[in-house]
Amino acid sequence: MKHLRAAVLALAVLVSPLPGVAAAQSAATATTPINRVVFQINEEDSRKWNTVLANINNVQEELGKVEVAVVVIGPALGMLKADALTANKVQDAMAAGVRFVACGNSMQAQQLTRDDMIDHIDYARAGYVELMRLQQGGWTYLRP
């Protein structure tokens, strides 16, 4: 009986992975982390917007799969208007998966409505609160 218990114990030790092996197996099966980045822009300057859009493109090319959001606050909302010079570039970025979020407080202060804005953008009541929420959710914050 003693020999049987010893044999079962020895077999259990041989079958169970060593701690280092278990960690390596776990790391190998872990999924690749999702890259998430949020850009803040609050300037109504087409050169600044073009720079932000170029930066987004660079991030997407480098990282491949990446979630990108752009939180737009204050005077920068003019660049999300349907008749803005940047509207086509914003729509191209949206087609590539970029999410644009307009600050509702800024819209209200500027007397803008959703009808004034590019179709299919998102809205947050307060842009800075949206930035905080995204950062708390693990998003990387950039302000070019």
mmCIF file of the C-alpha atoms, coordinates in Angstrom:
data_MODEL
# 
_entry.id   MODEL 
# 
loop_
_atom_site.group_PDB 
_atom_site.id 
_atom_site.type_symbol 
_atom_site.label_atom_id 
_atom_site.label_alt_id 
_atom_site.label_comp_id 
_atom_site.label_asym_id 
_atom_site.label_entity_id 
_atom_site.label_seq_id 
_atom_site.pdbx_PDB_ins_code 
_atom_site.Cartn_x 
_atom_site.Cartn_y 
_atom_site.Cartn_z 
_atom_site.occupancy 
_atom_site.B_iso_or_equiv 
_atom_site.pdbx_formal_charge 
_atom_site.auth_seq_id 
_atom_site.auth_comp_id 
_atom_site.auth_asym_id 
_atom_site.auth_atom_id 
_atom_site.pdbx_PDB_model_num 
ATOM 1   C CA . MET A 1 1   ? 0.000   0.000  0.000   1.00 0.00 ? 1   MET A CA 1 
ATOM 2   C CA . LYS A 1 2   ? 2.863   2.327  0.877   1.00 0.00 ? 2   LYS A CA 1 
ATOM 3   C CA . HIS A 1 3   ? 4.515   1.581  -2.442  1.00 0.00 ? 3   HIS A CA 1 
ATOM 4   C CA . LEU A 1 4   ? 1.269   2.247  -4.291  1.00 0.00 ? 4   LEU A CA 1 
ATOM 5   C CA . ARG A 1 5   ? 0.882   5.695  -2.665  1.00 0.00 ? 5   ARG A CA 1 
ATOM 6   C CA . ALA A 1 6   ? 4.495   6.516  -3.455  1.00 0.00 ? 6   ALA A CA 1 
ATOM 7   C CA . ALA A 1 7   ? 3.985   5.461  -7.067  1.00 0.00 ? 7   ALA A CA 1 
ATOM 8   C CA . VAL A 1 8   ? 0.814   7.568  -7.409  1.00 0.00 ? 8   VAL A CA 1 
ATOM 9   C CA . LEU A 1 9   ? 2.586   10.572 -5.875  1.00 0.00 ? 9   LEU A CA 1 
ATOM 10  C CA . ALA A 1 10  ? 5.564   10.161 -8.212  1.00 0.00 ? 10  ALA A CA 1 
ATOM 11  C CA . LEU A 1 11  ? 3.243   9.888  -11.205 1.00 0.00 ? 11  LEU A CA 1 
ATOM 12  C CA . ALA A 1 12  ? 1.361   13.028 -10.134 1.00 0.00 ? 12  ALA A CA 1 
ATOM 13  C CA . VAL A 1 13  ? 4.638   14.962 -9.922  1.00 0.00 ? 13  VAL A CA 1 
ATOM 14  C CA . LEU A 1 14  ? 5.693   13.749 -13.366 1.00 0.00 ? 14  LEU A CA 1 
ATOM 15  C CA . VAL A 1 15  ? 2.346   14.593 -14.995 1.00 0.00 ? 15  VAL A CA 1 
ATOM 16  C CA . SER A 1 16  ? 1.909   18.076 -13.497 1.00 0.00 ? 16  SER A CA 1 
ATOM 17  C CA . PRO A 1 17  ? 3.956   20.799 -15.198 1.00 0.00 ? 17  PRO A CA 1 
ATOM 18  C CA . LEU A 1 18  ? 6.694   22.592 -13.365 1.00 0.00 ? 18  LEU A CA 1 
ATOM 19  C CA . PRO A 1 19  ? 5.840   26.170 -12.306 1.00 0.00 ? 19  PRO A CA 1 
ATOM 20  C CA . GLY A 1 20  ? 8.092   27.717 -14.980 1.00 0.00 ? 20  GLY A CA 1 
ATOM 21  C CA . VAL A 1 21  ? 6.623   25.482 -17.672 1.00 0.00 ? 21  VAL A CA 1 
ATOM 22  C CA . ALA A 1 22  ? 3.069   26.385 -16.652 1.00 0.00 ? 22  ALA A CA 1 
ATOM 23  C CA . ALA A 1 23  ? 3.900   30.094 -16.833 1.00 0.00 ? 23  ALA A CA 1 
ATOM 24  C CA . ALA A 1 24  ? 5.479   29.697 -20.276 1.00 0.00 ? 24  ALA A CA 1 
ATOM 25  C CA . GLN A 1 25  ? 2.471   27.725 -21.515 1.00 0.00 ? 25  GLN A CA 1 
ATOM 26  C CA . SER A 1 26  ? 0.131   30.379 -20.147 1.00 0.00 ? 26  SER A CA 1 
ATOM 27  C CA . ALA A 1 27  ? 2.126   33.182 -21.784 1.00 0.00 ? 27  ALA A CA 1 
ATOM 28  C CA . ALA A 1 28  ? 2.196   31.331 -25.089 1.00 0.00 ? 28  ALA A CA 1 
ATOM 29  C CA . THR A 1 29  ? -1.563  30.894 -25.134 1.00 0.00 ? 29  THR A CA 1 
ATOM 30  C CA . ALA A 1 30  ? -2.336  34.434 -23.964 1.00 0.00 ? 30  ALA A CA 1 
ATOM 31  C CA . THR A 1 31  ? -3.826  36.627 -26.638 1.00 0.00 ? 31  THR A CA 1 
ATOM 32  C CA . THR A 1 32  ? -1.944  39.590 -27.975 1.00 0.00 ? 32  THR A CA 1 
ATOM 33  C CA . PRO A 1 33  ? -2.928  42.714 -26.049 1.00 0.00 ? 33  PRO A CA 1 
ATOM 34  C CA . ILE A 1 34  ? -5.212  45.084 -27.870 1.00 0.00 ? 34  ILE A CA 1 
ATOM 35  C CA . ASN A 1 35  ? -3.559  48.405 -28.584 1.00 0.00 ? 35  ASN A CA 1 
ATOM 36  C CA . ARG A 1 36  ? -5.871  51.330 -27.892 1.00 0.00 ? 36  ARG A CA 1 
ATOM 37  C CA . VAL A 1 37  ? -4.983  54.974 -28.337 1.00 0.00 ? 37  VAL A CA 1 
ATOM 38  C CA . VAL A 1 38  ? -7.014  58.137 -27.883 1.00 0.00 ? 38  VAL A CA 1 
ATOM 39  C CA . PHE A 1 39  ? -5.961  61.436 -29.398 1.00 0.00 ? 39  PHE A CA 1 
ATOM 40  C CA . GLN A 1 40  ? -7.184  64.758 -28.045 1.00 0.00 ? 40  GLN A CA 1 
ATOM 41  C CA . ILE A 1 41  ? -7.532  67.749 -30.305 1.00 0.00 ? 41  ILE A CA 1 
ATOM 42  C CA . ASN A 1 42  ? -8.984  71.116 -29.416 1.00 0.00 ? 42  ASN A CA 1 
ATOM 43  C CA . GLU A 1 43  ? -7.539  73.384 -32.102 1.00 0.00 ? 43  GLU A CA 1 
ATOM 44  C CA . GLU A 1 44  ? -9.322  74.411 -35.275 1.00 0.00 ? 44  GLU A CA 1 
ATOM 45  C CA . ASP A 1 45  ? -6.265  74.325 -37.462 1.00 0.00 ? 45  ASP A CA 1 
ATOM 46  C CA . SER A 1 46  ? -6.235  72.258 -40.642 1.00 0.00 ? 46  SER A CA 1 
ATOM 47  C CA . ARG A 1 47  ? -2.447  71.719 -40.394 1.00 0.00 ? 47  ARG A CA 1 
ATOM 48  C CA . LYS A 1 48  ? -2.882  70.324 -36.878 1.00 0.00 ? 48  LYS A CA 1 
ATOM 49  C CA . TRP A 1 49  ? -5.704  68.077 -38.072 1.00 0.00 ? 49  TRP A CA 1 
ATOM 50  C CA . ASN A 1 50  ? -3.631  66.823 -40.989 1.00 0.00 ? 50  ASN A CA 1 
ATOM 51  C CA . THR A 1 51  ? -0.814  66.048 -38.541 1.00 0.00 ? 51  THR A CA 1 
ATOM 52  C CA . VAL A 1 52  ? -3.188  64.140 -36.249 1.00 0.00 ? 52  VAL A CA 1 
ATOM 53  C CA . LEU A 1 53  ? -4.609  62.163 -39.168 1.00 0.00 ? 53  LEU A CA 1 
ATOM 54  C CA . ALA A 1 54  ? -1.065  61.367 -40.381 1.00 0.00 ? 54  ALA A CA 1 
ATOM 55  C CA . ASN A 1 55  ? -0.110  60.271 -36.849 1.00 0.00 ? 55  ASN A CA 1 
ATOM 56  C CA . ILE A 1 56  ? -3.147  57.991 -36.718 1.00 0.00 ? 56  ILE A CA 1 
ATOM 57  C CA . ASN A 1 57  ? -2.167  56.461 -40.056 1.00 0.00 ? 57  ASN A CA 1 
ATOM 58  C CA . ASN A 1 58  ? 1.384   55.886 -38.783 1.00 0.00 ? 58  ASN A CA 1 
ATOM 59  C CA . VAL A 1 59  ? 0.093   54.184 -35.627 1.00 0.00 ? 59  VAL A CA 1 
ATOM 60  C CA . GLN A 1 60  ? -2.207  51.944 -37.670 1.00 0.00 ? 60  GLN A CA 1 
ATOM 61  C CA . GLU A 1 61  ? 0.584   50.993 -40.078 1.00 0.00 ? 61  GLU A CA 1 
ATOM 62  C CA . GLU A 1 62  ? 3.033   50.223 -37.251 1.00 0.00 ? 62  GLU A CA 1 
ATOM 63  C CA . LEU A 1 63  ? 0.700   48.305 -34.950 1.00 0.00 ? 63  LEU A CA 1 
ATOM 64  C CA . GLY A 1 64  ? -1.739  46.775 -37.395 1.00 0.00 ? 64  GLY A CA 1 
ATOM 65  C CA . LYS A 1 65  ? -4.699  46.000 -35.172 1.00 0.00 ? 65  LYS A CA 1 
ATOM 66  C CA . VAL A 1 66  ? -5.305  49.088 -33.041 1.00 0.00 ? 66  VAL A CA 1 
ATOM 67  C CA . GLU A 1 67  ? -8.376  50.841 -31.724 1.00 0.00 ? 67  GLU A CA 1 
ATOM 68  C CA . VAL A 1 68  ? -8.182  54.587 -32.312 1.00 0.00 ? 68  VAL A CA 1 
ATOM 69  C CA . ALA A 1 69  ? -10.419 57.327 -30.958 1.00 0.00 ? 69  ALA A CA 1 
ATOM 70  C CA . VAL A 1 70  ? -10.149 61.076 -31.424 1.00 0.00 ? 70  VAL A CA 1 
ATOM 71  C CA . VAL A 1 71  ? -11.883 63.209 -28.808 1.00 0.00 ? 71  VAL A CA 1 
ATOM 72  C CA . VAL A 1 72  ? -12.660 66.616 -30.260 1.00 0.00 ? 72  VAL A CA 1 
ATOM 73  C CA . ILE A 1 73  ? -13.164 69.537 -27.896 1.00 0.00 ? 73  ILE A CA 1 
ATOM 74  C CA . GLY A 1 74  ? -13.758 73.292 -28.165 1.00 0.00 ? 74  GLY A CA 1 
ATOM 75  C CA . PRO A 1 75  ? -12.832 75.113 -31.380 1.00 0.00 ? 75  PRO A CA 1 
ATOM 76  C CA . ALA A 1 76  ? -11.698 71.860 -33.018 1.00 0.00 ? 76  ALA A CA 1 
ATOM 77  C CA . LEU A 1 77  ? -15.358 70.886 -33.473 1.00 0.00 ? 77  LEU A CA 1 
ATOM 78  C CA . GLY A 1 78  ? -15.389 73.028 -36.590 1.00 0.00 ? 78  GLY A CA 1 
ATOM 79  C CA . MET A 1 79  ? -13.289 70.341 -38.247 1.00 0.00 ? 79  MET A CA 1 
ATOM 80  C CA . LEU A 1 80  ? -16.040 67.768 -37.647 1.00 0.00 ? 80  LEU A CA 1 
ATOM 81  C CA . LYS A 1 81  ? -18.699 69.857 -39.325 1.00 0.00 ? 81  LYS A CA 1 
ATOM 82  C CA . ALA A 1 82  ? -20.192 68.358 -42.456 1.00 0.00 ? 82  ALA A CA 1 
ATOM 83  C CA . ASP A 1 83  ? -18.987 71.308 -44.551 1.00 0.00 ? 83  ASP A CA 1 
ATOM 84  C CA . ALA A 1 84  ? -15.430 71.390 -43.131 1.00 0.00 ? 84  ALA A CA 1 
ATOM 85  C CA . LEU A 1 85  ? -12.403 71.143 -45.416 1.00 0.00 ? 85  LEU A CA 1 
ATOM 86  C CA . THR A 1 86  ? -11.292 68.145 -43.370 1.00 0.00 ? 86  THR A CA 1 
ATOM 87  C CA . ALA A 1 87  ? -14.605 66.272 -43.669 1.00 0.00 ? 87  ALA A CA 1 
ATOM 88  C CA . ASN A 1 88  ? -13.422 63.903 -46.426 1.00 0.00 ? 88  ASN A CA 1 
ATOM 89  C CA . LYS A 1 89  ? -10.226 63.011 -44.552 1.00 0.00 ? 89  LYS A CA 1 
ATOM 90  C CA . VAL A 1 90  ? -12.185 62.431 -41.354 1.00 0.00 ? 90  VAL A CA 1 
ATOM 91  C CA . GLN A 1 91  ? -14.598 60.163 -43.229 1.00 0.00 ? 91  GLN A CA 1 
ATOM 92  C CA . ASP A 1 92  ? -11.643 58.252 -44.731 1.00 0.00 ? 92  ASP A CA 1 
ATOM 93  C CA . ALA A 1 93  ? -10.219 57.758 -41.230 1.00 0.00 ? 93  ALA A CA 1 
ATOM 94  C CA . MET A 1 94  ? -13.636 56.587 -40.010 1.00 0.00 ? 94  MET A CA 1 
ATOM 95  C CA . ALA A 1 95  ? -13.727 54.055 -42.852 1.00 0.00 ? 95  ALA A CA 1 
ATOM 96  C CA . ALA A 1 96  ? -10.375 52.787 -41.538 1.00 0.00 ? 96  ALA A CA 1 
ATOM 97  C CA . GLY A 1 97  ? -11.927 52.239 -38.102 1.00 0.00 ? 97  GLY A CA 1 
ATOM 98  C CA . VAL A 1 98  ? -11.141 55.519 -36.335 1.00 0.00 ? 98  VAL A CA 1 
ATOM 99  C CA . ARG A 1 99  ? -13.811 56.739 -33.915 1.00 0.00 ? 99  ARG A CA 1 
ATOM 100 C CA . PHE A 1 100 ? -14.348 60.500 -33.636 1.00 0.00 ? 100 PHE A CA 1 
ATOM 101 C CA . VAL A 1 101 ? -16.074 61.780 -30.501 1.00 0.00 ? 101 VAL A CA 1 
ATOM 102 C CA . ALA A 1 102 ? -17.499 65.288 -30.338 1.00 0.00 ? 102 ALA A CA 1 
ATOM 103 C CA . CYS A 1 103 ? -17.777 67.045 -26.976 1.00 0.00 ? 103 CYS A CA 1 
ATOM 104 C CA . GLY A 1 104 ? -21.441 67.813 -26.289 1.00 0.00 ? 104 GLY A CA 1 
ATOM 105 C CA . ASN A 1 105 ? -20.635 70.698 -23.953 1.00 0.00 ? 105 ASN A CA 1 
ATOM 106 C CA . SER A 1 106 ? -18.546 72.358 -26.658 1.00 0.00 ? 106 SER A CA 1 
ATOM 107 C CA . MET A 1 107 ? -21.280 71.762 -29.213 1.00 0.00 ? 107 MET A CA 1 
ATOM 108 C CA . GLN A 1 108 ? -23.813 73.408 -26.934 1.00 0.00 ? 108 GLN A CA 1 
ATOM 109 C CA . ALA A 1 109 ? -21.522 76.399 -26.300 1.00 0.00 ? 109 ALA A CA 1 
ATOM 110 C CA . GLN A 1 110 ? -21.060 76.822 -30.065 1.00 0.00 ? 110 GLN A CA 1 
ATOM 111 C CA . GLN A 1 111 ? -24.749 76.213 -30.781 1.00 0.00 ? 111 GLN A CA 1 
ATOM 112 C CA . LEU A 1 112 ? -23.962 73.239 -32.995 1.00 0.00 ? 112 LEU A CA 1 
ATOM 113 C CA . THR A 1 113 ? -26.386 70.384 -33.528 1.00 0.00 ? 113 THR A CA 1 
ATOM 114 C CA . ARG A 1 114 ? -25.839 66.860 -34.775 1.00 0.00 ? 114 ARG A CA 1 
ATOM 115 C CA . ASP A 1 115 ? -27.264 67.992 -38.110 1.00 0.00 ? 115 ASP A CA 1 
ATOM 116 C CA . ASP A 1 116 ? -24.236 70.288 -38.466 1.00 0.00 ? 116 ASP A CA 1 
ATOM 117 C CA . MET A 1 117 ? -21.770 67.453 -38.000 1.00 0.00 ? 117 MET A CA 1 
ATOM 118 C CA . ILE A 1 118 ? -20.299 64.686 -40.147 1.00 0.00 ? 118 ILE A CA 1 
ATOM 119 C CA . ASP A 1 119 ? -22.545 61.619 -40.186 1.00 0.00 ? 119 ASP A CA 1 
ATOM 120 C CA . HIS A 1 120 ? -21.690 58.673 -37.931 1.00 0.00 ? 120 HIS A CA 1 
ATOM 121 C CA . ILE A 1 121 ? -19.405 60.434 -35.461 1.00 0.00 ? 121 ILE A CA 1 
ATOM 122 C CA . ASP A 1 122 ? -19.926 59.719 -31.777 1.00 0.00 ? 122 ASP A CA 1 
ATOM 123 C CA . TYR A 1 123 ? -20.857 62.140 -29.029 1.00 0.00 ? 123 TYR A CA 1 
ATOM 124 C CA . ALA A 1 124 ? -19.917 62.470 -25.387 1.00 0.00 ? 124 ALA A CA 1 
ATOM 125 C CA . ARG A 1 125 ? -21.569 64.816 -22.952 1.00 0.00 ? 125 ARG A CA 1 
ATOM 126 C CA . ALA A 1 126 ? -18.160 66.070 -21.802 1.00 0.00 ? 126 ALA A CA 1 
ATOM 127 C CA . GLY A 1 127 ? -15.060 65.472 -23.896 1.00 0.00 ? 127 GLY A CA 1 
ATOM 128 C CA . TYR A 1 128 ? -12.657 65.611 -20.967 1.00 0.00 ? 128 TYR A CA 1 
ATOM 129 C CA . VAL A 1 129 ? -14.711 63.058 -19.056 1.00 0.00 ? 129 VAL A CA 1 
ATOM 130 C CA . GLU A 1 130 ? -14.614 60.810 -22.136 1.00 0.00 ? 130 GLU A CA 1 
ATOM 131 C CA . LEU A 1 131 ? -10.816 61.141 -22.151 1.00 0.00 ? 131 LEU A CA 1 
ATOM 132 C CA . MET A 1 132 ? -10.695 60.201 -18.483 1.00 0.00 ? 132 MET A CA 1 
ATOM 133 C CA . ARG A 1 133 ? -12.913 57.153 -19.011 1.00 0.00 ? 133 ARG A CA 1 
ATOM 134 C CA . LEU A 1 134 ? -10.862 55.898 -21.904 1.00 0.00 ? 134 LEU A CA 1 
ATOM 135 C CA . GLN A 1 135 ? -7.604  56.341 -19.989 1.00 0.00 ? 135 GLN A CA 1 
ATOM 136 C CA . GLN A 1 136 ? -9.076  54.538 -16.991 1.00 0.00 ? 136 GLN A CA 1 
ATOM 137 C CA . GLY A 1 137 ? -10.001 51.747 -19.399 1.00 0.00 ? 137 GLY A CA 1 
ATOM 138 C CA . GLY A 1 138 ? -6.383  51.313 -20.445 1.00 0.00 ? 138 GLY A CA 1 
ATOM 139 C CA . TRP A 1 139 ? -6.270  53.556 -23.505 1.00 0.00 ? 139 TRP A CA 1 
ATOM 140 C CA . THR A 1 140 ? -3.030  55.402 -24.249 1.00 0.00 ? 140 THR A CA 1 
ATOM 141 C CA . TYR A 1 141 ? -3.524  59.176 -24.328 1.00 0.00 ? 141 TYR A CA 1 
ATOM 142 C CA . LEU A 1 142 ? -1.815  61.336 -26.947 1.00 0.00 ? 142 LEU A CA 1 
ATOM 143 C CA . ARG A 1 143 ? -2.105  65.034 -27.579 1.00 0.00 ? 143 ARG A CA 1 
ATOM 144 C CA . PRO A 1 144 ? -0.001  66.024 -30.570 1.00 0.00 ? 144 PRO A CA 1 
# 
